[in-house]
Amino acid sequence: MLMTSKQRNPYIDESEDCAKLLYISGPDLFSYIYNLSEPQIYELFKVFYNKSGNTFSKENIIVEEENGKIRGLILAHPVSYLKRFLINELKCIRDTKKGLLSFLIALFKMFFRIRIVFYYPQLKNDELYICNLAVFKEYRRNGIATKLLKKSEELAIKKGLHNLSLYVEIDNSIAKKVYEKYGFQEVEKAVFPVKYNKHNLFGFYKMIKRIGH
């Protein structure tokens, strides 16, 4: 059988695979911020996936597939969209809660934990932010991440942006090498306070690839 691969936007019925890949891209961070179990985070991502105008909408996702089987995913969007996306994510979370009190409790817990983002290196409006990149374990080391990064670069050019940006965990040397091989450079390092280490959160490098320079 001829094996063919391509990169494309995902379909409505591919939310399950996309939710799993999103979780794989940052399990410790997602578990900390949302304070939910892995299956519950999948369900939340599915809600985000099918709603337009938020970070995790399918409209911001590109998948790599081979003969209909999704093998990897990249999620990227202009930094200038972040504020609007956050507001819409809160609306999505509200819609999943039964009653105002339930929503306010969930909101309080999330806002308490989301303060961790204040330690992140700053993003800039001339950047296309690569929020998530993940490949299923059985398909790694096949150049899939590089193909997806290339698609994000094409998107940045289309939108008139001159930089790709991303965060990578300071303890994830394998991913950092993949990004460096593609042309990303470390521009800043953020080390989290010790209190976050018990959640396996130690800090991030901000990496940039300049386009057309």
VMD Tcl script that draws the C-alpha trace (Angstrom):
set ca {
  {0.00 0.00 0.00}
  {1.27 3.45 -0.89}
  {1.77 5.46 2.29}
  {1.05 9.17 1.92}
  {1.33 11.88 4.54}
  {0.02 15.42 4.55}
  {-0.57 18.36 6.84}
  {-4.03 19.89 7.13}
  {-6.56 21.40 9.51}
  {-8.39 18.75 11.55}
  {-11.98 17.65 11.05}
  {-14.82 17.92 13.58}
  {-14.71 14.19 14.36}
  {-10.96 14.22 15.15}
  {-11.31 15.95 18.51}
  {-10.31 12.80 20.44}
  {-6.87 12.48 18.85}
  {-6.31 16.23 18.97}
  {-7.24 16.42 22.67}
  {-4.75 13.63 23.46}
  {-1.98 15.33 21.52}
  {-2.66 18.68 23.18}
  {-2.38 17.01 26.57}
  {0.85 15.23 25.56}
  {2.37 18.60 24.70}
  {2.23 19.76 28.33}
  {0.66 17.29 30.78}
  {2.18 18.71 33.95}
  {1.30 22.30 33.10}
  {-2.28 21.47 32.07}
  {-2.85 19.31 35.14}
  {-1.61 22.13 37.35}
  {-3.52 25.01 35.76}
  {-6.86 23.26 35.29}
  {-6.60 21.10 38.45}
  {-8.36 18.24 36.62}
  {-7.62 14.59 35.91}
  {-6.29 13.57 32.50}
  {-9.70 12.36 31.16}
  {-11.35 15.57 32.40}
  {-8.76 17.67 30.58}
  {-9.49 15.70 27.39}
  {-13.15 16.61 27.72}
  {-12.33 20.28 28.31}
  {-10.09 20.36 25.25}
  {-12.92 18.86 23.18}
  {-15.14 21.75 24.26}
  {-12.46 24.28 23.30}
  {-11.80 22.40 20.03}
  {-15.33 22.80 18.75}
  {-15.70 26.47 19.72}
  {-14.20 29.15 17.50}
  {-12.08 32.03 18.74}
  {-10.07 30.39 21.53}
  {-6.53 29.07 21.74}
  {-7.47 25.41 21.38}
  {-10.00 25.80 18.57}
  {-9.54 23.41 15.66}
  {-9.10 26.48 13.45}
  {-5.66 27.06 15.04}
  {-4.54 23.44 14.70}
  {-2.63 21.71 11.92}
  {-2.34 17.93 12.04}
  {0.03 15.59 10.24}
  {-1.65 12.44 8.99}
  {-0.73 9.34 7.05}
  {-3.56 7.55 5.27}
  {-6.13 9.13 7.55}
  {-4.29 8.44 10.82}
  {-3.28 11.53 12.78}
  {0.34 11.25 13.92}
  {1.12 14.74 15.20}
  {-0.23 18.21 15.82}
  {0.88 21.82 15.99}
  {-1.15 24.70 17.36}
  {-0.08 28.23 16.45}
  {-1.61 31.70 16.27}
  {-0.55 35.36 16.32}
  {0.34 36.66 19.77}
  {-2.07 39.55 19.21}
  {-4.98 37.07 19.49}
  {-4.12 35.95 23.04}
  {-6.30 38.35 25.03}
  {-9.42 37.62 22.98}
  {-8.74 33.89 23.10}
  {-8.46 33.90 26.90}
  {-11.82 35.64 27.27}
  {-13.46 33.07 25.01}
  {-11.86 30.19 26.92}
  {-13.41 31.49 30.12}
  {-16.79 31.55 28.38}
  {-16.26 27.93 27.33}
  {-15.44 26.91 30.89}
  {-18.55 28.73 32.11}
  {-20.65 26.71 29.67}
  {-19.30 23.44 31.09}
  {-20.29 24.30 34.67}
  {-23.71 23.77 36.17}
  {-24.62 26.93 37.99}
  {-22.89 30.20 38.77}
  {-21.33 29.00 42.02}
  {-19.68 26.03 40.34}
  {-18.25 28.31 37.68}
  {-16.95 30.87 40.22}
  {-15.23 28.16 42.25}
  {-13.55 26.74 39.13}
  {-12.58 30.25 38.03}
  {-11.05 31.08 41.41}
  {-8.97 27.88 41.42}
  {-7.76 28.46 37.87}
  {-6.85 32.11 38.42}
  {-4.89 31.16 41.52}
  {-2.87 28.66 39.50}
  {-2.59 30.57 36.24}
  {-0.41 33.12 38.00}
  {2.47 30.91 36.98}
  {2.34 32.55 33.53}
  {3.63 35.79 35.07}
  {7.04 34.10 35.23}
  {7.06 33.36 31.50}
  {9.26 35.41 29.16}
  {7.17 38.03 27.37}
  {5.66 37.40 23.95}
  {5.51 40.16 21.33}
  {2.86 41.07 18.79}
  {5.14 40.50 15.79}
  {5.36 36.79 16.65}
  {3.41 33.73 15.58}
  {3.23 31.82 18.85}
  {3.57 28.04 18.67}
  {1.52 27.09 21.68}
  {1.63 23.30 21.33}
  {3.54 20.70 19.33}
  {3.22 16.97 19.92}
  {3.69 13.67 18.08}
  {2.30 10.34 19.23}
  {5.12 8.26 20.72}
  {4.96 5.49 18.11}
  {5.52 7.98 15.27}
  {8.39 10.02 16.68}
  {11.78 10.33 14.95}
  {10.14 10.42 11.52}
  {10.51 14.13 10.80}
  {6.88 14.89 11.66}
  {7.71 17.77 14.02}
  {9.82 19.40 11.30}
  {6.97 19.16 8.78}
  {4.60 20.79 11.25}
  {7.07 23.55 12.10}
  {7.38 24.26 8.38}
  {3.60 24.69 8.15}
  {3.66 27.14 11.05}
  {6.36 29.12 9.28}
  {4.21 29.26 6.15}
  {1.33 30.52 8.29}
  {3.50 33.25 9.81}
  {4.57 34.44 6.36}
  {0.95 34.44 5.20}
  {0.01 36.64 8.16}
  {2.92 39.02 7.64}
  {4.73 38.04 10.85}
  {8.52 37.87 10.99}
  {9.12 35.69 14.03}
  {8.08 32.27 15.29}
  {8.12 31.93 19.07}
  {7.62 29.10 21.53}
  {8.35 27.98 25.05}
  {10.14 24.74 25.83}
  {10.64 23.26 29.30}
  {14.15 23.75 30.67}
  {14.27 20.03 31.50}
  {13.26 18.94 27.97}
  {16.60 18.89 26.19}
  {15.34 16.60 23.39}
  {12.65 19.06 22.28}
  {15.06 21.97 22.59}
  {17.49 20.25 20.20}
  {14.68 19.66 17.69}
  {13.85 23.37 17.72}
  {17.50 24.40 17.47}
  {17.97 22.09 14.49}
  {15.06 23.84 12.78}
  {16.63 27.26 13.38}
  {15.21 28.43 16.70}
  {17.47 30.26 19.11}
  {17.13 30.62 22.86}
  {16.48 34.25 23.73}
  {15.41 34.10 27.38}
  {15.19 31.69 30.29}
  {12.63 31.71 33.12}
  {13.20 29.57 36.22}
  {10.11 29.02 38.34}
  {10.11 29.42 42.14}
  {10.76 26.19 44.04}
  {7.10 25.88 45.08}
  {6.22 24.80 41.53}
  {8.81 22.02 41.38}
  {6.54 19.55 43.19}
  {4.25 19.81 40.16}
  {7.18 18.97 37.83}
  {7.26 22.57 36.65}
  {10.77 24.04 36.63}
  {10.75 26.76 34.01}
  {10.88 27.51 30.30}
  {13.18 28.78 27.60}
  {11.70 31.21 25.13}
  {12.95 30.41 21.64}
  {12.63 32.46 18.48}
  {13.08 31.77 14.80}
  {13.36 34.87 12.68}
  {11.82 34.66 9.24}
  {13.21 36.52 6.25}
  {16.16 38.04 8.11}
}
mol new
graphics top color blue
foreach p $ca { graphics top sphere $p radius 0.5 }
foreach p [lrange $ca 0 end-1] q [lrange $ca 1 end] { graphics top cylinder $p $q radius 0.2 }
display resetview
